[in-house]
């Protein structure tokens, strides 16, 4: 179900990005980082954009974006994307809006812990910095 996104997935990922309150279209378009997709080729129902080293690189990975289509939420897609990323990475960090309870619950269930708060991380307000140490099991 989870795979590296290919060129055919890019339009679908751009469409999914519209569901994020804070978007980074230039980052998604730049092909910097690793893009994982869930769902059929050419029609993903979710994606995760990780900046840093996946596939055994022990350096930290930062989750730049994780989004699931509204109709596919609460079906395990977000967890599967996060699990695939964590299985291939060393330490993993993410920024999450403090009021995003669904995202916070997902990250906590995968062993992430709050390590900082950035008051101006998002245009709309602060972000919590979450981190999952290398080698942590979910």
N, C-alpha and C positions, 0 to 999 in steps of 0.2 A: 504493500500500500504506500509506503514512504520511499521516495526515490529522488535522485538528483533531478532537478528541473532541467529541461532542455529548451531549445529555442521555441518550440511549439507551445510551451507553457507560459512564455513571457506575457502575451496579451491577457491571459486569464489571471496571472499574478497581478498585473497592473489593475485589472478590474477589481480584484479582491482588496487591493491596497486602499481603495476608496472607503472601506469599512473602518480604517484606522483613524483615530482622532489626530494623531501626529504622523504625517506621511513623509517619506524620504524618496520621492520619485527619482531623483538623480542617482541615489545609491542603488536602487533596484535596476535602473537602466544601465548603470556603469559596469555591471557584471563583476563588481568587486565583492569578494566573499563567496560563500557557498549557499546556494539556493536549493532547499529541499522542498518537494511538493508532495501533496497527498491527493489522490483521486486519479481519474483517467488522464492519460497524456492529452495535452491540449485543452483540458477542462478541469484544472485543479480546483479542489474545494477548500484547500488551505495551503499555506506555504510558511516557511521559516527561512529568514535570511540571517546567516551567521557571518560575522566578520572576524577573521583570525584563522587558526589552523584546525581543520577537521582531519579525520583519517589518521589518528595516532600522533599528530603533532601535540606536544605537551604544553604549548603556550596557551594562554587564556583565549577563549572565544567569547565574543560579545554578540548577544542576540539583538540584532538591529530591528527586526520585525518578525512578529508571529501573528498570523491572522487566519481565521477560519470563517468561511461564509456563514451568515446567520442561520441558514437552514441546516447546516451541518454541525452546529455547535452542540455541545453536550453529548456527542456521539463517540468521543475518544480521539478525534482527529488531532486536536491540539496536543494532547498527551503523547500521541504516537510521534508527532513531529518533534516534540521536545525530547522524548526518549531516544529517538534516532540521533539527534544532535549530541546529547550527553554521552551516548555510547561511543561516539567517534571523537570526542574532545577531551582535553584536560579540564581545567577550571572553566566555568561558564558564568558570565555575568549578564544581567538584564536590567533595564530601567522599566519601572511600572508605576503608573499613577496610583497614589494611595487609595483612591476611591474605587479602583478596579478590583473588586472583591473576587470575581471569577478568575482573573489572571493570577492574583495573589494566591488563591487556593491551589491552582494548578502548579505554580512554581513551588510552593511549600510542600506539596505532595511528592515532588521530585527531588527534595532535599536542598532546596535553595533557602538561604537565610538572608535576612536584611543586614547589610553592612554599612549603609550610609543613607543619607537623604540629601538630595540636591534641590535647593529651593527654586532654581530657575532652569531646570533641565528641559521642561516642555514649555511651549508658548502659553498653554493654558494653566500652568502651575508647576508644583513640585513633582519630583519623582523619587521613589524609593530605589536604591541600588541593591539588587539581590545578587547573591553569589552562591554557586555550587562548587565546592572544592573538587579538585581532581581526585578520581578514585571513589567518590561518594556513590553509594548504591541507593537507588530509589526506595 
